[in-house]
Amino acid sequence: MSYQKSTNVSWQDGKVSLQDRYKLIRQRGATLWMTGLSGSGKSTIAIALERALFEKGFLSYRLDGDNIRLGINKNLGFSAADRKENIRRIGEVSKLFTDAGIITLASFISPYQKDRDIVREIHQQSGLVFIEIFVDCKLESAEKRDPKGLYKRARKGEIKNFTGIDDPYETPSHPEIHLISDRMSVEDEVEEIIKYLSEIEILV
């Protein structure tokens, strides 16, 4: 966990509980953390899942890697230290959304197991649901997709610290959901996630 630099601060409890909020909006919050290589399909799945949940009457919100780096994390690069801080910050943001009762769809490469474990711990310490979804895609398949042309640039040395090329990706050891995105359709992936959410009574 990160060092607490601020002093003379303490958590202020309110008079509205987690259960109160969930009852008000008639759903339970959860963070769905989608991790995988660039081009594996994380954002595509999240977009389709958000729509499917909406049509079923459930409120969700997407926290996308690029979108976050255009705002709250615009001052971070792609060094190991910056990646760590990027994930720490979005882990805290995801926790707040989930605490409010939102089904939070977080799509981040998040290549390091330790950093993902920290986000899981942040949630579990507050009694919140954290679901790791491994969007598994072979490197060659992700490179073929290469929707932003990033792999080509990384291969040419124009982009440094690129996951899968000159930076590692640590495969999740025990994800709650394992999607093989270069073999599954988006519809099947969304269906599998919704089935899991129903089984653990996030969707009731």
C-alpha positions in Angstrom: 0.0 0.0 0.0 1.1 3.6 -0.6 2.7 5.7 2.2 0.3 8.1 3.9 2.0 11.4 3.4 -0.8 13.7 4.6 -0.9 14.1 8.4 -3.6 15.0 10.9 -6.3 13.4 8.7 -8.8 10.7 9.6 -11.7 8.9 7.9 -15.1 10.7 8.5 -18.0 8.3 8.6 -21.5 9.5 7.5 -25.0 8.5 8.4 -25.8 6.7 5.1 -24.5 3.2 5.0 -23.4 1.1 2.1 -26.6 -1.0 2.5 -28.7 2.2 2.5 -27.2 3.3 -0.8 -27.7 -0.1 -2.4 -31.3 -0.2 -1.3 -31.9 3.3 -2.7 -30.7 2.5 -6.2 -31.8 -1.1 -6.1 -28.5 -2.7 -7.0 -25.1 -3.7 -5.5 -21.9 -2.1 -6.5 -18.9 -4.0 -7.8 -15.6 -3.3 -9.5 -15.0 -5.4 -12.7 -11.3 -5.0 -13.3 -10.4 -6.0 -16.9 -6.7 -6.6 -17.4 -4.9 -7.7 -20.6 -2.6 -6.6 -23.4 -3.2 -3.5 -25.4 -5.6 -4.6 -28.2 -6.9 -7.5 -26.3 -10.4 -6.1 -26.3 -10.9 -4.7 -22.8 -12.5 -1.5 -23.9 -14.7 -3.2 -26.5 -16.0 -5.6 -23.9 -16.6 -2.8 -21.4 -18.5 -0.7 -23.9 -20.7 -3.7 -24.9 -21.2 -4.7 -21.3 -22.2 -1.2 -20.2 -24.9 -1.2 -22.8 -26.1 -4.6 -21.9 -26.4 -3.7 -18.2 -28.2 -0.5 -19.1 -30.8 -2.4 -21.1 -31.3 -4.7 -18.1 -31.9 -1.7 -15.8 -28.5 -1.6 -14.1 -26.3 1.5 -13.6 -22.7 1.0 -14.5 -19.8 3.4 -15.4 -16.7 2.8 -17.5 -13.3 3.9 -16.4 -11.1 3.5 -19.5 -7.4 3.5 -19.5 -7.0 6.2 -22.2 -9.9 8.3 -20.8 -8.3 8.4 -17.3 -4.9 9.4 -18.7 -6.6 12.3 -20.4 -7.8 13.6 -17.0 -7.0 12.5 -13.5 -3.7 10.8 -14.5 -2.6 13.1 -17.3 0.6 13.8 -15.4 1.7 10.1 -15.5 3.9 8.4 -18.0 4.5 4.7 -18.6 7.5 3.9 -16.3 7.0 1.2 -13.7 6.6 3.8 -11.0 4.0 5.8 -13.0 2.1 2.6 -14.0 2.0 1.7 -10.3 0.6 5.2 -9.4 -1.8 5.1 -12.3 -3.3 1.8 -11.0 -3.3 3.0 -7.4 -5.3 6.1 -8.3 -7.8 4.4 -10.4 -8.2 1.7 -7.8 -9.2 4.3 -5.3 -11.6 5.9 -7.8 -13.1 2.5 -8.6 -13.6 1.9 -4.8 -15.6 5.2 -4.5 -17.8 4.4 -7.5 -18.4 0.9 -6.1 -19.1 2.2 -2.6 -21.8 4.4 -4.2 -23.5 1.3 -5.6 -22.2 1.6 -9.2 -21.1 -1.4 -11.2 -17.7 -0.1 -12.2 -16.1 -1.3 -15.4 -12.3 -0.6 -15.2 -10.4 -1.4 -18.3 -6.6 -1.1 -17.7 -3.6 -3.1 -19.0 -2.4 -3.1 -15.4 0.5 -5.4 -16.2 1.8 -6.1 -12.7 0.2 -8.6 -10.4 1.3 -6.8 -7.3 -0.5 -3.6 -8.4 -3.7 -5.5 -9.2 -3.5 -7.2 -5.8 -3.3 -3.8 -4.1 -6.5 -2.7 -5.8 -8.2 -5.9 -4.7 -7.1 -5.3 -1.2 -8.3 -1.7 -1.3 -11.8 -3.0 -2.1 -11.8 -6.0 0.3 -10.7 -3.9 3.3 -13.9 -1.8 2.8 -16.1 -4.9 2.2 -16.5 -4.2 -1.5 -16.7 -6.6 -4.4 -13.7 -6.8 -6.7 -13.8 -9.0 -9.7 -10.7 -9.5 -11.8 -11.3 -10.3 -15.5 -8.4 -11.6 -17.5 -9.0 -10.6 -21.1 -6.6 -13.2 -22.5 -5.3 -12.6 -26.0 -2.1 -13.9 -27.7 0.4 -11.2 -28.5 0.4 -11.9 -32.2 -3.4 -11.6 -32.2 -3.2 -8.3 -30.4 -0.6 -7.0 -32.8 -2.7 -8.0 -35.8 -5.6 -5.9 -34.4 -3.3 -3.0 -33.3 -6.2 -0.5 -33.6 -4.0 2.5 -32.7 -0.9 1.4 -34.5 1.0 1.3 -31.1 2.6 -2.1 -31.6 4.1 -1.0 -34.9 5.5 2.1 -33.3 6.8 0.1 -30.3 8.5 -2.4 -32.6 10.3 0.6 -34.3 11.4 1.9 -31.0 9.2 5.0 -31.2 7.3 4.0 -28.0 9.3 2.9 -24.9 8.1 0.7 -22.0 5.3 -0.8 -24.1 3.7 -3.9 -22.5 4.4 -7.1 -24.4 7.3 -5.6 -26.3 9.9 -4.1 -24.0 7.9 -4.3 -20.7 6.4 -7.5 -19.2 2.8 -8.5 -18.7 2.2 -10.6 -15.6 -0.7 -13.0 -16.3 -3.3 -13.0 -13.5 -2.9 -16.1 -11.2 -6.5 -16.5 -10.1 -8.9 -14.2 -12.0 -12.6 -14.6 -11.3 -13.4 -14.5 -15.0 -11.1 -15.7 -17.8 -12.0 -14.5 -21.3 -10.1 -15.8 -24.3 -10.8 -12.8 -26.6 -9.1 -14.0 -29.7 -11.5 -17.1 -29.7 -14.7 -15.6 -28.2 -17.2 -13.2 -29.6 -17.9 -10.0 -27.7 -21.5 -11.2 -27.3 -20.3 -14.4 -25.6 -17.8 -12.5 -23.4 -20.6 -10.1 -22.2 -22.9 -13.1 -21.6 -20.3 -14.9 -19.5 -19.7 -11.8 -17.3 -23.4 -11.2 -16.8 -23.9 -14.8 -15.9 -21.2 -14.5 -13.3 -22.7 -11.3 -11.9 -26.0 -13.0 -11.6 -24.5 -16.0 -9.8 -22.9 -13.9 -7.1 -26.0 -11.8 -6.8 -24.7 -8.5 -8.1 -27.5 -8.5 -10.6 -30.7 -9.3 -8.6 
